[in-house]
Amino acid sequence: MDCIICGKQVVNENNWLQKKVKDYLKTTSDLDVKHQWIKQWKICYDCSETYTNDNLVGNSEVLQKIEEQKKRKKQLGKAKRKQGPLGEARAYYIERYIDYATCKAEEKGRNIAQPPYLKNSQQYDDAYITYVKSNISTAVLIVRDMVKDIDTKGKWIDVRHMEKRFLSHSDEDFSFIIVELFSRKQKPTYPRQMTEETNSDYKNRIAYITWQTATADIHDQRTQEIKGDLYIVLPCLKNEHENTYEKHHIVWDSSHRHFKRVRESNQCVNILKPPIWGYDILATKKINHQQLRYIEKNLYQIIGKTHKKSAVTLSIFSPQKKKGTASKLKRELKGERDRKN
């Protein structure tokens, strides 16, 4: 605490001041103004020695000093509030703001292969809602929209197998996808958009009709033992805004006692941009149904290999040559050449 007259700190003078109060109380039971201020640590030891009780009560010079000291404290308080917290306090506020802004950026992130949001889910059956919320719909969008080596025009995409990347934090990060393409023998009939229907609701209704037709058509073709073209796809989830930042200009709001964001300022922090999740297609390969049976038979071993390798390759889906087979074949060929010579 500071002295109200000279502004000197009185914290380290407590024992001296309180001794003066105790000594005064030995002579009288009532405290005068001077000793009341001493007890409340309002004046320092030097001022308590300089001024008598009468000086403190009616001296205009003392009253003027007290007013000046109050004005100085008020001005310092305004300047401090306007400047904002400094040192560790400012660093703490900045750290909290960065955490807050980063969380908000994560919430604004989006996936470019995200299925449509079903606003009125009661209009759809449980099977379709399960499909939209599952990773199967994401895998279909990846193959349909991002794999340039597969022509899906006029085809239904049926996901035979898909595997989440080992230790990935995202359920939409696949190590591999296997799909089967069927020709569109059944054609969906799309109704016109209703007047009270929004564009997003109409698109969802069209997508639902498409899914119903595709499910029925694929089931009929499988019943007739019709087989489609098979493909292996190796996608890799990536953040297109990885290691990219945007500047947040912040200033101290003295009236509300917090930092606020403004358009321009000399104070700024770097915040990660909201992520945009997309996919790089590392490889695609057309396989036959015999190769698919091999993959299905050895699926657990193949998945185990994806756990050991950070970069999945197409070689893990093919039978591995036994050690010594190649060298044995070379020896046989060399023996035939020697006999001919």
C-alpha positions as CSV (number, residue, x, y, z in Angstrom):
1,M,0.0,0.0,0.0
2,D,1.2,3.6,-0.7
3,C,1.1,6.6,1.5
4,I,-1.8,8.9,0.7
5,I,0.5,12.0,1.2
6,C,3.8,11.2,-0.5
7,G,3.1,8.0,-2.3
8,K,5.8,6.0,-0.6
9,Q,5.2,2.3,0.0
10,V,4.4,1.4,3.6
11,V,4.3,-2.4,3.4
12,N,7.8,-2.8,4.9
13,E,7.0,-0.3,7.6
14,N,4.2,-2.2,9.3
15,N,6.0,-3.1,12.5
16,W,7.2,0.5,13.1
17,L,3.8,2.0,12.4
18,Q,1.9,-0.5,14.5
19,K,4.3,0.1,17.4
20,K,3.4,3.8,17.3
21,V,-0.3,2.9,17.5
22,K,0.3,0.6,20.5
23,D,2.3,3.2,22.3
24,Y,-0.4,5.8,21.7
25,L,-3.1,3.4,23.0
26,K,-1.2,3.1,26.3
27,T,-2.0,6.8,27.0
28,T,-5.6,6.9,25.7
29,S,-8.4,4.5,24.6
30,D,-9.5,6.6,21.6
31,L,-7.4,6.9,18.3
32,D,-7.1,10.4,16.7
33,V,-7.0,10.8,12.9
34,K,-3.3,10.5,12.7
35,H,-3.0,7.2,14.6
36,Q,-6.1,5.9,12.8
37,W,-4.4,6.5,9.5
38,I,-1.2,4.9,10.9
39,K,-3.2,1.8,12.0
40,Q,-4.8,1.5,8.5
41,W,-1.4,2.0,6.8
42,K,-2.5,5.1,5.0
43,I,0.6,7.1,5.7
44,C,4.3,6.1,5.8
45,Y,6.5,6.4,8.9
46,D,8.2,9.6,7.7
47,C,4.9,11.4,7.2
48,S,3.7,10.1,10.6
49,E,6.8,11.8,12.1
50,T,6.5,15.0,10.1
51,Y,2.8,15.8,10.7
52,T,0.9,16.1,13.9
53,N,-2.8,15.2,14.2
54,D,-3.8,18.9,13.9
55,N,-1.8,19.3,10.6
56,L,-3.5,16.2,9.1
57,V,-7.0,17.4,10.1
58,G,-7.0,21.0,9.0
59,N,-3.8,21.8,7.0
60,S,-4.6,22.9,3.5
61,E,-1.2,21.9,2.3
62,V,-1.7,18.3,3.4
63,L,-5.2,18.2,1.9
64,Q,-3.7,19.5,-1.4
65,K,-1.0,16.8,-1.4
66,I,-3.6,14.2,-0.7
67,E,-5.7,15.4,-3.7
68,E,-2.6,15.4,-5.9
69,Q,-1.7,11.9,-4.8
70,K,-5.2,10.7,-5.6
71,K,-5.1,12.3,-9.1
72,R,-1.7,10.6,-9.8
73,K,-3.1,7.2,-8.8
74,K,-6.2,7.7,-10.9
75,Q,-4.1,8.7,-13.9
76,L,-1.8,5.7,-13.4
77,G,-4.8,3.4,-13.1
78,K,-6.2,4.7,-16.4
79,A,-2.9,4.4,-18.2
80,K,-2.5,0.8,-16.9
81,R,-6.0,-0.2,-17.9
82,K,-5.5,1.3,-21.4
83,Q,-2.1,-0.4,-21.9
84,G,-3.4,-3.7,-20.7
85,P,-1.6,-6.5,-18.8
86,L,2.2,-6.8,-19.3
87,G,4.8,-9.5,-18.8
88,E,3.5,-12.9,-17.6
89,A,-0.1,-11.6,-17.4
90,R,-0.1,-10.6,-21.1
91,A,1.5,-13.8,-22.1
92,Y,-1.2,-15.7,-20.2
93,Y,-4.0,-13.8,-22.0
94,I,-2.3,-14.3,-25.4
95,E,-2.0,-18.1,-24.7
96,R,-5.7,-18.3,-23.8
97,Y,-6.7,-16.4,-26.9
98,I,-4.6,-18.6,-29.2
99,D,-6.2,-21.7,-27.7
100,Y,-9.6,-20.3,-28.1
101,A,-9.0,-19.1,-31.7
102,T,-7.4,-22.5,-32.6
103,C,-10.4,-24.4,-31.3
104,K,-12.7,-22.2,-33.3
105,A,-10.7,-22.8,-36.4
106,E,-10.9,-26.5,-35.9
107,E,-14.7,-26.3,-35.6
108,K,-14.8,-24.4,-38.9
109,G,-12.8,-27.1,-40.7
110,R,-14.5,-29.1,-43.4
111,N,-14.0,-32.3,-45.5
112,I,-14.3,-32.0,-49.2
113,A,-15.6,-35.5,-49.4
114,Q,-18.3,-35.0,-46.6
115,P,-21.7,-36.5,-47.3
116,P,-24.7,-34.2,-47.2
117,Y,-26.2,-33.2,-43.8
118,L,-29.6,-34.7,-43.3
119,K,-31.6,-31.9,-41.7
120,N,-34.9,-33.7,-41.7
121,S,-33.7,-37.2,-41.0
122,Q,-37.3,-38.5,-40.2
123,Q,-37.9,-38.4,-44.0
124,Y,-35.4,-41.3,-44.6
125,D,-35.2,-44.9,-43.5
126,D,-32.7,-46.1,-41.0
127,A,-30.5,-47.9,-43.5
128,Y,-29.9,-44.7,-45.5
129,I,-29.2,-42.6,-42.4
130,T,-26.7,-45.3,-41.3
131,Y,-25.1,-45.2,-44.8
132,V,-24.7,-41.4,-44.8
133,K,-23.2,-41.3,-41.3
134,S,-20.8,-44.2,-42.0
135,N,-17.4,-44.1,-43.7
136,I,-18.9,-46.0,-46.7
137,S,-20.5,-42.9,-48.1
138,T,-17.2,-41.0,-47.8
139,A,-15.3,-43.9,-49.6
140,V,-17.9,-43.7,-52.4
141,L,-17.4,-40.0,-52.8
142,I,-13.6,-40.4,-52.9
143,V,-13.8,-43.0,-55.7
144,R,-16.5,-41.0,-57.6
145,D,-15.0,-37.5,-57.4
146,M,-11.2,-37.9,-56.8
147,V,-9.9,-41.0,-58.5
148,K,-9.1,-39.9,-62.1
149,D,-7.9,-43.4,-63.2
150,I,-11.4,-44.9,-62.7
151,D,-14.3,-44.0,-65.0
152,T,-17.4,-44.2,-62.8
153,K,-19.7,-42.6,-65.3
154,G,-22.8,-44.8,-65.7
155,K,-21.7,-47.0,-62.8
156,W,-22.8,-47.8,-59.3
157,I,-20.0,-47.9,-56.7
158,D,-20.2,-50.7,-54.2
159,V,-17.6,-50.7,-51.4
160,R,-16.3,-54.2,-50.8
161,H,-13.6,-53.4,-48.3
162,M,-12.1,-50.4,-46.6
163,E,-9.6,-50.1,-43.8
164,K,-8.9,-47.1,-41.4
165,R,-5.3,-46.0,-41.3
166,F,-3.5,-47.5,-38.3
167,L,-3.2,-45.0,-35.3
168,S,-4.9,-42.2,-37.3
169,H,-7.0,-39.8,-35.3
170,S,-9.6,-39.5,-38.1
171,D,-12.1,-42.2,-39.0
172,E,-12.1,-40.9,-42.6
173,D,-8.4,-41.6,-43.1
174,F,-8.2,-44.9,-45.1
175,S,-5.2,-47.0,-45.8
176,F,-7.0,-48.7,-48.7
177,I,-10.4,-49.0,-50.3
178,I,-11.7,-51.9,-52.6
179,V,-14.7,-51.2,-54.7
180,E,-16.8,-53.0,-57.3
181,L,-18.4,-51.1,-60.2
182,F,-21.8,-52.2,-61.6
183,S,-23.5,-50.9,-64.7
184,R,-26.6,-48.8,-64.1
185,K,-29.4,-51.1,-65.4
186,Q,-32.1,-49.4,-63.3
187,K,-32.6,-45.7,-63.8
188,P,-33.9,-43.5,-60.9
189,T,-36.9,-41.3,-61.4
190,Y,-36.5,-37.9,-60.0
191,P,-39.5,-35.7,-59.0
192,R,-39.6,-32.0,-59.4
193,Q,-38.6,-29.7,-56.6
194,M,-41.5,-28.6,-54.4
195,T,-42.1,-24.9,-53.7
196,E,-41.7,-25.2,-50.0
197,E,-38.5,-27.3,-50.4
198,T,-35.1,-25.7,-50.1
199,N,-32.3,-26.5,-52.5
200,S,-30.3,-28.5,-49.9
201,D,-33.4,-30.5,-49.0
202,Y,-34.1,-31.2,-52.6
203,K,-30.5,-32.4,-53.2
204,N,-30.8,-34.7,-50.2
205,R,-34.0,-36.2,-51.5
206,I,-32.4,-36.8,-55.0
207,A,-29.4,-38.4,-53.3
208,Y,-31.8,-40.6,-51.3
209,I,-33.6,-41.8,-54.4
210,T,-30.3,-42.4,-56.1
211,W,-29.1,-44.5,-53.2
212,Q,-32.4,-46.5,-53.2
213,T,-32.1,-47.3,-56.9
214,A,-28.4,-48.2,-56.6
215,T,-29.0,-50.5,-53.6
216,A,-31.8,-52.3,-55.4
217,D,-29.9,-52.6,-58.7
218,I,-26.7,-53.9,-57.1
219,H,-28.8,-56.5,-55.2
220,D,-30.5,-57.7,-58.3
221,Q,-27.3,-58.0,-60.2
222,R,-25.6,-59.9,-57.4
223,T,-28.7,-62.2,-57.3
224,Q,-28.1,-62.9,-61.0
225,E,-24.4,-63.6,-60.2
226,I,-23.3,-60.6,-62.3
227,K,-19.8,-59.5,-61.4
228,G,-18.5,-55.9,-61.8
229,D,-15.0,-54.4,-62.2
230,L,-12.9,-54.4,-59.1
231,Y,-10.4,-51.7,-58.1
232,I,-8.0,-51.1,-55.2
233,V,-7.6,-47.4,-54.3
234,L,-4.9,-46.1,-51.9
235,P,-6.0,-42.6,-50.6
236,C,-4.1,-40.4,-48.3
237,L,-5.9,-37.9,-46.1
238,K,-4.2,-34.4,-46.2
239,N,-4.9,-31.0,-44.8
240,E,-4.7,-28.4,-47.6
241,H,-4.1,-25.7,-45.0
242,E,-1.4,-27.5,-43.1
243,N,1.2,-25.1,-41.7
244,T,-0.6,-22.1,-43.0
245,Y,-1.6,-19.2,-40.7
246,E,-3.7,-16.1,-40.7
247,K,-3.0,-13.0,-38.6
248,H,-5.4,-12.1,-35.8
249,H,-5.0,-8.4,-34.9
250,I,-5.8,-8.0,-31.2
251,V,-5.9,-5.0,-28.8
252,W,-6.6,-4.7,-25.1
253,D,-10.2,-3.6,-24.4
254,S,-9.8,-1.6,-21.2
255,S,-13.6,-1.2,-20.6
256,H,-14.3,-4.9,-20.7
257,R,-10.9,-6.1,-19.4
258,H,-10.1,-8.5,-22.2
259,F,-8.4,-8.8,-25.6
260,K,-10.6,-8.2,-28.7
261,R,-10.0,-8.8,-32.4
262,V,-9.8,-5.8,-34.7
263,R,-9.2,-5.4,-38.4
264,E,-5.9,-3.5,-38.1
265,S,-3.4,-3.2,-35.2
266,N,0.3,-3.5,-34.5
267,Q,-0.4,-6.4,-32.1
268,C,-1.1,-9.7,-33.8
269,V,-0.8,-13.4,-33.3
270,N,-0.6,-16.2,-35.9
271,I,-3.5,-18.7,-35.8
272,L,-3.7,-21.9,-37.9
273,K,-6.2,-21.6,-40.7
274,P,-9.4,-23.8,-40.5
275,P,-8.4,-27.2,-42.0
276,I,-9.7,-28.3,-45.3
277,W,-9.4,-32.1,-45.5
278,G,-8.9,-33.7,-48.9
279,Y,-7.3,-36.8,-50.3
280,D,-4.2,-37.5,-52.4
281,I,-4.7,-40.7,-54.5
282,L,-1.4,-42.5,-54.2
283,A,-2.3,-45.5,-56.4
284,T,-5.1,-47.4,-58.1
285,K,-5.2,-50.8,-59.6
286,K,-7.7,-53.0,-61.4
287,I,-7.9,-56.5,-60.1
288,N,-9.9,-59.6,-61.0
289,H,-12.2,-61.7,-58.7
290,Q,-9.5,-64.3,-58.2
291,Q,-7.2,-61.6,-56.8
292,L,-10.1,-60.4,-54.6
293,R,-10.6,-63.9,-53.2
294,Y,-6.8,-64.0,-52.3
295,I,-7.2,-60.6,-50.6
296,E,-10.3,-61.7,-48.6
297,K,-8.6,-64.9,-47.6
298,N,-5.5,-63.1,-46.4
299,L,-7.2,-59.9,-45.2
300,Y,-5.8,-60.0,-41.7
301,Q,-2.2,-60.5,-42.9
302,I,-2.6,-57.6,-45.3
303,I,-4.1,-55.3,-42.6
304,G,-1.1,-56.3,-40.4
305,K,1.3,-55.2,-43.1
306,T,-0.5,-51.8,-43.3
307,H,0.2,-51.4,-39.6
308,K,3.9,-51.9,-40.1
309,K,4.3,-49.5,-43.1
310,S,3.5,-45.8,-43.0
311,A,3.3,-45.7,-46.8
312,V,1.0,-48.5,-48.0
313,T,1.8,-49.9,-51.5
314,L,0.0,-52.1,-54.0
315,S,2.6,-54.9,-53.5
316,I,1.0,-56.0,-50.2
317,F,-2.1,-57.1,-52.0
318,S,-0.2,-59.6,-54.2
319,P,1.2,-63.0,-53.2
320,Q,4.8,-62.6,-52.1
321,K,7.4,-64.7,-53.8
322,K,9.2,-67.2,-51.5
323,K,12.8,-66.6,-50.8
324,G,15.1,-68.6,-53.1
325,T,12.6,-69.1,-55.9
326,A,14.2,-66.5,-58.1
327,S,17.7,-67.8,-57.5
328,K,16.6,-71.4,-58.1
329,L,15.0,-70.4,-61.5
330,K,18.2,-68.7,-62.5
331,R,20.3,-71.8,-61.6
332,E,18.0,-74.0,-63.7
333,L,18.2,-71.6,-66.7
334,K,22.0,-71.5,-66.4
335,G,22.2,-75.3,-66.3
336,E,20.2,-75.6,-69.5
337,R,22.5,-73.1,-71.2
338,D,25.5,-75.1,-70.1
339,R,24.1,-78.4,-71.4
340,K,23.4,-76.8,-74.8
341,N,26.9,-75.5,-75.0
